[in-house]
Structures are given as C-alpha cells and as structure tokens.
Amino acid sequence: MNSRSAKEGFLTRVARRGGRSDRSPLGAWFWDIDWVLLILTLFLMAIGLVAVAAASPASAQRYSDATHHMPALYYFWRQVMWVAVSLPVLFIVSMLPTESARRMALIGCAAFLVMLMLVPLIGVQVNGARRWLGVGVAQFQPSEFLKPCFIVAVAWLLSLKNKEQGLSGGVLAALTGGLTALVALLLMLQPDFGQTVVFCSVWLALLLISGISARVIGALFGAAFVGVISAYLFYSTARTRIDAFLFPDSTDAADHFQVNAARATLTAGGWFGTGPGGGQMKFRLPEAHTDYIFSVIGEEFGLISCAIVAVIFLAIVVRVFVKLLDEQEEFRVLAASGLAIQFGLQALISMAVNTGLAPSKGMTMPFISYGGSSMIALSIGMGLLLAFTRRNPFVSRSPYVVKWSGE
C-alpha cells in the first residue's frame, strides 16, 4: 500500500511539473510568457543574421585596405557571436518578476546615465561621433543600454501620480522632463540626433498615456516645437542633415549621398530581389551592415521582403497594446507601452531613412542591424517587455474588450 501511494505521488509530481499547475520559476515562465512576442522576436533575429550575411561582404570590402584585409563574412560571424550572447540575456530578463525587473532597470538607469556623462570626457570617437566607452572588443554604447532602463524609470515615476500625495501630474512631468532634457543634452554633445529624437518622443508618448492634463501636454508640444527650431538654428548636426533632406539641390552632394544611395539600393532588386549575394548596389553604401541594412534586404530579397519585415515590427507593437487592454497595473501599462513604442519608433526611423522619407540619423534597425551594444541592449529591452506582458491570472478582463455572445 505504501509503495502504491509513493508511486501515485511520484506520478502526480511528474504530471504537475511542466503542466499548467507547475509554478516553479521555469514552469511559470513557460506558461505565462507571450509566445507570439517571443517567436516574432526570434524571427527578427534570424532575419537579421541573413541580412548581415548579405551586407557583410560590402562592409568588409569598404573597411579593408592594402595592409588589412577583412574576410567577406567577418561581420556575419561576429553577429552570430552577439546573438549567442544576447539570447540568454533575453530569456533571463524575461523570467524576472515585475518588482525585480523594475529594480534592475532603475539601477541600470542610474549606472548608464553616469556612463553617458563620461562619454564626452573619455569616450571613443568613431566616424566623427564620440558615443562609445571602452577599448577594443570591449567597447559599448551607453545610450543603447540606457534606453530601456530610462523608459522603465520614467514609467515608474509617472505611475506614482495616483499613489503618492504631493506628486501631481505637472510635478511628475517636470521631474521626468528634467531627466529627459539631461539625456538629450548629453546625446547632442556626442552628437547623436537620432537617439535624442527617440528618447524625447517616448517621454512625450508616456506622458500622453499616463493621463497628464491637456494643458501640460499642450505646453510640452509647444516646447518641443521650439526645441526643434532651436536645434536647427544652433545645432549644426541637425541643421546639416535637415538641409540635406529638404534642400538636396542647394547643399553639398556629400550631405545627401547616403540617402540617395540607400534609396537606389533599396529599389535595385525590384519586388523579388537579385537573390542572396547578387546585389551590387550595396557596395556603394557607407554602412551597409548597420544603418542601411534595410536597403540591402530590398536589393537582395526584394521589396516584398521589406514589407514582411515592416509587418513583423508592426505586429509586435500591436500585440503589446492588445495585451495591455487586460492589464490593470498602471506601471506595467506604462513600462510595456514605452518599450513597445521605442522598439517600433526605432524601426520606423530606420526604414524612413532607408526609403528617403527622413534625413540620415545613424539609426540601427532593431535585431536586424549589426552591432553588439545594440543587440544586447535590445535583448534587455525585449526581455523587460516580455516580463511586463507576462500573463497575470489575477486580473479581470478589460471592459473595453468586446466578447461575442454567439447570438
């Protein structure tokens, strides 16, 4: 009898482990994670590897000289290494409980903000911009890692509006605005106009989602307009790129060469592309493996492939906002919304630059462009997004979700 009971108990434990009743950390993660988001992210990483393999020969040739020859697939194999490093980071961060994920992001925000302050002093200069810290293979871009942590920190501060007395919407808007202004100033010193646009845009979007009063929002949009005009008048990097985009015939040809080359490469393959390795226009691109990888996809795999990539990015953003209809915790709503907006906005800017709809900003395409800092930082951001959108069995359905009664 005892052996039979022991056998039944053993079988019960085996049945529960891995089943829906398994609430171990791994079991809870498996059943609570949004598999659609995770699969779409992994699909983007796979597309990125193929795209970097296509762009790598052009970039390797561009950066080779008489004394230093780079193998054709140099950037591809390095990207494989970065993906191998990033995947465990993504999975580990996505397993964190909400409180732990928030705490990690707040600590990260403080640490990377300090590092961003050090960039103008001891940063490494590459292609005329000082954006990196470290030496050799240990170089990294603090602004990339700051993005997801900054978004979570702003979301946490704005979520205090209804919890802490004395913290009105205006006070929190001013507090988070000061933090955003500091980050923007540090980025413009590098200079990095594209990242400045992303940080400021996400901050404004989070203010809108948090329910800040219309008067405050109107004042902020007015300040944003004044800021853009001021950047054009007093910030040479922004003025040069905007002039090259708006007045291509009146500026130096070198200022708009990149945009023209990207657009020509994008359309060179037609609807179906030249095939892997068949592109020739990509050898004219200055940064085929990073900023202009979307154009390489267009040339070798066709405009249809570009449309598929755009739909995947859109599907990720829409998926997040649909899931948030069921979420009742304000912090999770703000944090997940901000991370999704940052992800989609970065992809949108990159595609707009490649198609000639926006001035060149040096913006990489999430999970597709080559880069170690970008890949690992995006994996942290997506891990946080997956952590904040994990299924919460204790929330009720949103009243805004319409259910069909079958009648």
C-alpha positions as a printed Julia matrix, in Angstrom:
407×3 Matrix{Float64}:
   0.0    0.0     0.0
   2.81   2.33    0.88
   4.64   1.58   -2.36
   1.44   2.19   -4.35
   0.89   5.55   -2.62
   4.5    6.51   -3.21
   4.15   5.59   -6.89
   0.95   7.63   -7.24
   2.59  10.61   -5.51
   5.58  10.37   -7.82
   3.35  10.26  -10.91
   1.37  13.25   -9.61
   4.55  15.29   -9.15
   5.75  14.35  -12.65
   2.39  15.29  -14.16
   2.41  18.66  -12.43
   5.98  19.5   -13.4
   5.77  21.07  -16.82
   1.99  21.29  -16.66
  -0.14  24.37  -16.04
  -0.04  23.71  -12.31
   3.76  23.88  -12.27
   4.55  27.24  -10.64
   8.31  26.78  -10.45
  10.21  29.76  -11.97
  10.77  27.91  -15.25
   7.28  26.44  -15.34
   5.63  29.78  -14.55
   7.71  31.47  -17.25
   6.78  28.82  -19.83
   3.04  29.17  -19.27
   2.9   32.93  -18.62
   5.19  34.23  -21.37
   3.71  35.71  -24.53
   4.91  33.16  -27.05
   3.73  35.24  -30.01
   6.0   38.11  -28.99
   8.9   35.78  -28.3
   8.58  33.93  -31.62
   8.31  37.18  -33.59
  11.46  38.45  -31.84
  13.38  35.26  -32.62
  12.18  35.52  -36.22
  13.59  39.05  -36.44
  16.94  37.82  -35.1
  17.01  35.1   -37.77
  16.21  37.64  -40.49
  18.95  39.83  -39.08
  21.54  37.08  -39.42
  20.59  36.54  -43.07
  20.64  40.3   -43.73
  24.04  40.81  -42.07
  25.42  37.88  -44.09
  24.22  39.66  -47.24
  25.67  43.04  -46.19
  28.92  41.77  -44.7
  30.92  41.5   -47.98
  30.17  45.12  -48.86
  31.19  46.44  -45.44
  34.25  44.17  -45.26
  35.43  45.45  -48.62
  34.82  49.05  -47.6
  36.89  48.73  -44.41
  39.71  46.71  -45.94
  42.89  48.34  -47.23
  46.29  47.36  -48.53
  47.57  46.4   -45.09
  44.4   44.97  -43.55
  42.07  42.62  -45.4
  38.79  41.68  -43.75
  37.11  38.33  -44.64
  33.86  38.69  -46.58
  31.74  37.24  -43.75
  33.6   38.96  -40.93
  30.56  40.87  -39.68
  28.27  37.87  -40.06
  30.31  35.64  -37.76
  30.62  38.43  -35.21
  26.86  38.9   -35.35
  26.39  35.17  -34.7
  28.5   35.64  -31.58
  26.42  38.63  -30.44
  23.18  36.73  -30.97
  24.56  33.81  -28.96
  25.36  36.22  -26.12
  22.04  38.1   -26.38
  19.65  35.16  -26.36
  20.45  34.06  -22.77
  20.17  37.71  -21.69
  16.72  37.97  -23.26
  15.46  34.76  -21.63
  16.9   35.56  -18.19
  15.47  39.1   -18.09
  12.07  37.85  -19.3
  11.92  35.47  -16.3
  12.22  38.28  -13.75
   9.18  39.16  -11.62
   7.83  42.67  -12.15
   9.42  44.04   -8.97
  12.84  42.59   -9.77
  12.69  43.81  -13.38
  11.77  47.31  -12.22
  14.54  47.36   -9.62
  17.11  46.19  -12.17
  16.01  48.86  -14.66
  16.18  51.66  -12.08
  19.69  50.68  -11.06
  20.65  50.38  -14.72
  19.22  53.82  -15.47
  21.4   55.44  -12.81
  24.52  53.49  -13.84
  24.24  54.09  -17.59
  23.33  57.75  -17.09
  26.63  58.21  -15.25
  28.42  56.39  -18.09
  26.69  58.64  -20.63
  28.1   61.64  -18.74
  31.59  60.16  -19.11
  31.33  59.73  -22.9
  32.24  63.36  -23.81
  35.25  63.12  -21.48
  36.77  59.7   -22.14
  34.62  58.3   -24.95
  35.98  56.69  -28.13
  35.44  58.62  -31.37
  34.3   56.67  -34.45
  33.29  58.27  -37.78
  33.27  61.73  -36.25
  31.0   60.83  -33.3
  32.03  60.16  -29.7
  29.46  57.63  -28.47
  31.42  54.65  -27.12
  33.24  53.72  -23.92
  35.88  51.04  -23.51
  38.68  49.7   -25.69
  38.91  47.09  -28.42
  36.17  44.46  -28.41
  35.02  45.78  -25.01
  33.63  49.0   -26.49
  29.95  49.64  -25.86
  27.43  52.44  -26.39
  25.91  53.58  -23.06
  22.93  55.25  -24.76
  21.75  51.91  -26.18
  21.64  50.34  -22.73
  20.16  53.46  -21.17
  17.08  53.41  -23.45
  15.12  50.5   -21.9
  16.19  51.43  -18.36
  15.22  55.08  -18.91
  11.77  54.06  -20.19
  11.09  51.87  -17.15
  12.32  54.63  -14.8
  10.02  57.22  -16.4
   7.12  54.74  -16.31
   7.71  54.13  -12.61
   7.83  57.85  -11.81
   4.64  58.57  -13.77
   2.87  55.64  -12.1
   3.33  57.39   -8.74
   0.78  60.04   -9.74
  -2.12  58.25   -8.07
  -0.09  56.71   -5.23
   1.92  59.46   -3.59
   0.41  62.66   -2.2
   2.01  65.82   -3.48
   3.1   64.27   -6.78
   0.72  65.84   -9.26
   0.85  65.32  -13.0
   2.63  68.64  -13.51
   5.3   67.82  -10.92
   5.96  64.41  -12.45
   6.02  65.87  -15.97
   8.62  68.4   -14.81
  10.65  65.74  -12.99
  10.72  63.31  -15.92
  11.18  66.21  -18.32
  14.32  67.29  -16.48
  15.7   63.77  -16.72
  14.87  63.65  -20.45
  16.46  67.06  -21.04
  19.67  65.91  -19.35
  19.82  62.79  -21.51
  19.07  64.81  -24.66
  21.85  67.3   -23.85
  24.37  64.51  -23.34
  23.33  62.84  -26.59
  23.59  66.05  -28.6
  27.15  66.5   -27.35
  28.17  63.2   -28.97
  26.41  64.12  -31.4
  23.53  61.62  -31.73
  20.44  63.36  -33.09
  18.56  60.12  -33.81
  18.74  58.82  -30.26
  17.71  62.23  -28.97
  14.53  62.04  -31.06
  13.75  58.55  -29.71
  14.21  59.48  -26.02
  12.12  62.64  -26.31
   9.37  61.0   -28.37
   8.98  58.09  -25.95
   8.82  60.5   -23.0
   6.04  62.51  -24.67
   4.15  59.31  -25.51
   4.34  58.1   -21.9
   3.01  61.44  -20.68
   0.02  61.08  -23.0
  -0.65  57.5   -21.88
  -0.33  58.42  -18.19
  -3.21  60.9   -18.48
  -1.33  64.14  -17.89
  -3.66  67.14  -18.26
  -4.27  68.59  -21.72
  -2.82  71.94  -20.62
   0.5   70.35  -19.66
   0.58  68.31  -22.88
  -0.11  71.43  -24.96
   2.71  73.29  -23.24
   5.08  70.38  -23.82
   4.26  70.13  -27.52
   4.85  73.87  -27.78
   8.2   73.45  -26.07
   9.02  70.55  -28.4
   8.34  72.75  -31.43
  10.57  75.47  -30.02
  13.21  72.83  -29.33
  13.2   71.63  -32.94
  13.56  75.19  -34.24
  16.36  75.85  -31.76
  18.14  72.65  -32.78
  18.0   73.76  -36.4
  19.33  77.23  -35.6
  22.03  76.36  -33.07
  22.84  72.64  -33.54
  24.99  72.19  -36.65
  24.5   68.41  -36.91
  20.72  68.72  -37.02
  20.85  71.68  -39.42
  23.17  69.87  -41.84
  21.01  66.76  -42.01
  17.72  68.63  -42.27
  19.08  70.89  -45.03
  20.41  67.88  -46.95
  16.98  66.26  -46.7
  14.82  69.29  -47.51
  17.1   71.07  -49.98
  19.19  68.42  -51.72
  20.0   70.66  -54.7
  21.33  73.52  -52.61
  23.64  71.52  -50.35
  26.91  69.69  -50.84
  26.38  66.4   -52.7
  28.19  64.54  -49.91
  25.48  65.59  -47.44
  22.73  63.64  -49.24
  24.8   60.92  -50.89
  23.92  58.37  -48.22
  20.15  58.83  -48.54
  20.29  58.7   -52.34
  22.49  55.59  -52.31
  20.21  53.87  -49.8
  17.09  54.57  -51.85
  18.75  53.4   -55.05
  19.94  50.2   -53.37
  16.54  49.52  -51.85
  14.76  49.64  -55.22
  17.52  47.97  -57.28
  16.18  44.46  -56.67
  12.56  45.13  -57.62
   9.79  43.13  -55.98
  11.69  39.85  -55.6
  15.35  40.9   -55.32
  18.54  39.84  -57.03
  18.96  36.8   -54.79
  21.42  36.18  -51.94
  24.84  37.54  -52.84
  23.6   39.01  -56.13
  23.41  42.66  -55.07
  25.91  45.16  -56.44
  24.48  48.48  -55.34
  25.16  47.59  -51.69
  28.87  48.11  -52.29
  28.17  51.85  -52.61
  26.56  52.08  -49.17
  28.74  53.58  -46.4
  27.26  51.45  -43.59
  25.56  48.53  -45.33
  25.65  46.26  -42.27
  24.22  48.79  -39.77
  22.3   51.95  -40.71
  21.36  50.86  -44.24
  20.75  47.15  -43.86
  17.08  47.6   -44.81
  18.25  48.73  -48.26
  20.38  45.6   -48.58
  17.31  43.48  -47.79
  15.44  45.32  -50.54
  18.14  44.76  -53.14
  18.84  41.08  -52.5
  15.47  39.84  -51.24
  13.04  42.31  -52.8
  10.52  44.9   -51.71
   8.12  42.13  -50.68
  10.66  41.0   -48.07
  10.96  44.59  -46.83
   7.18  44.71  -46.45
   7.25  41.45  -44.47
   9.88  42.89  -42.11
   7.77  46.03  -41.6
   4.68  43.92  -40.86
   6.6   41.93  -38.22
   7.61  45.13  -36.43
   4.02  46.38  -36.6
   2.7   43.04  -35.32
   4.96  43.22  -32.25
   3.77  46.72  -31.33
   0.09  45.91  -31.94
   0.4   42.66  -29.97
   1.73  44.53  -26.94
  -1.06  47.11  -26.93
  -3.74  44.46  -27.39
  -2.38  42.54  -24.39
  -2.35  45.71  -22.29
  -6.13  46.01  -22.65
  -6.34  43.39  -19.89
  -3.71  44.98  -17.63
  -4.81  46.93  -14.56
  -1.45  47.84  -13.02
  -0.5   51.31  -14.24
   3.24  50.76  -14.04
   3.11  47.67  -16.25
   0.94  49.51  -18.78
   3.33  52.46  -18.95
   6.53  50.39  -19.0
   5.33  47.94  -21.66
   3.84  50.75  -23.77
   7.06  52.75  -23.63
   9.24  49.78  -24.55
   6.95  48.88  -27.47
   6.88  52.48  -28.7
  10.67  52.74  -28.52
  11.03  49.47  -30.42
   8.57  50.45  -33.14
   9.81  54.05  -33.41
  13.42  52.96  -33.86
  12.38  50.56  -36.63
  10.2   53.24  -38.25
  13.01  55.82  -38.25
  15.45  53.31  -39.73
  13.02  52.38  -42.52
  12.2   56.05  -43.17
  15.89  56.91  -43.56
  16.46  53.97  -45.93
  13.48  54.97  -48.1
  14.45  58.64  -48.17
  11.49  59.79  -46.07
  13.68  61.11  -43.25
  17.18  62.6   -43.01
  20.05  60.32  -42.1
  20.22  59.78  -38.32
  22.58  56.83  -37.81
  19.71  54.68  -36.5
  20.08  50.9   -36.49
  17.17  48.54  -37.17
  16.24  46.51  -34.05
  17.55  42.92  -34.07
  18.48  43.18  -37.76
  21.38  45.64  -37.96
  24.86  44.53  -36.93
  26.12  45.61  -33.52
  26.96  44.14  -30.14
  25.75  47.03  -27.97
  22.54  47.29  -29.96
  21.82  43.56  -29.92
  22.42  43.07  -26.19
  20.58  46.28  -25.21
  17.61  45.36  -27.4
  17.57  41.9   -25.82
  17.41  43.53  -22.39
  14.59  45.77  -23.59
  12.63  42.91  -25.15
  13.26  40.8   -22.05
  11.75  43.57  -19.93
   8.83  43.85  -22.34
   8.2   40.11  -22.11
   8.45  40.3   -18.31
   5.9   43.13  -18.11
   3.46  41.44  -20.51
   3.54  38.0   -18.91
   0.07  36.66  -18.22
  -1.34  37.75  -14.87
  -4.01  35.22  -13.81
  -5.37  37.59  -11.14
  -6.55  40.42  -13.44
 -10.06  40.6   -14.82
 -10.93  41.25  -18.42
 -10.96  44.87  -19.51
 -14.4   46.42  -20.05
 -13.11  47.68  -23.39
 -12.7   44.16  -24.78
 -15.89  43.12  -26.57
 -16.83  39.45  -26.26
 -19.09  37.73  -28.8
 -22.01  36.05  -27.12
 -22.69  33.68  -30.01
 -26.18  35.06  -30.61
